[in-house]
Amino acid sequence: MLVLTRKVGEGLVIGEEIEITVIETRGDSVRLGVSAPRSVGVWRRELWDQIREENLKAAAQSPKISLDTLLSKKDTEE
């Protein structure tokens, strides 16, 4: 993990398309501005973790079908 010290108005660049700027500091909070292409998802960590957890639960509940079963279904459809 890279750890940096930045002041208000300063920032950093990730790759060629993502820029993060420190907007404001207040007590133990920091406001950040993120500039990124629309094709790049930008998520708060706690929301990302929640989405990931829900996706894992949904995947665990979906029926598991073996490759052989899928192939045999395809053969019967043809």
N, C-alpha and C positions, 0 to 999 in steps of 0.2 A: 504494500500500500504506500502510495506517495502521500506525504503529509506536507502541506504548504501553509505559510502564513500570508494572508492577504488583508489589505485595508479596504475600506469602502471605496468603491469605484475601480478597484483592481479586479483582475479576473484571471482566468486560465482558458486555454484552448485545448480541446481534445480532437485529435485528427485535424482535418481541414474544415469541418463543418459545424462543430459544436463549440459554443463559447459559454462559459459560466462567469458571471460577474457578481461581486458582493455589492448588494444594494444598500443594506443597512444592518447595523448591529444594535441590539437593544437588550441589555442584561445578558442572559445566557442564550439568546436567540440571534440567529443570523438570517437575513432575508437574501436569497440568491435569485438572480435572473438567469434563465437558461435560454439560449438562442440555438435552435437546432432545426434541421429540415423536418417537414411534416412526416416524412417517412420514418423518422427516428422516434420511437416511443420514449417519453420522459415521464417517469412515475415517482411518486413519493415512496420511499422504501416500505413503509407500513402497508400501503395499498398494494404494492407489488407482491409482498409476502402473503397478503390475504388472497389475492387473485391466484397465486401459485398454489396455495393450500386448497382452495376450492377446486382448482383444476385437477389436483392430485386425487381429491375425494371423488370427483366425477369419473375420473379414469378408472379408479378402483371399483366403482359400481357398474361400469359398463360390462356387458357380457364378453367373455373372452372366447374367441373363436380361433381354432387352430388353422394354420395355413392349409393343411390337408382338407379341412372342412370347407374352406373358401374355394379351393380348387375343385372339389367334387361338386359344389353348387354351380360353379361356372360350367362344368362339363354337362350337367343335367339341363342347363338353360339353353345350350347350343343345339 
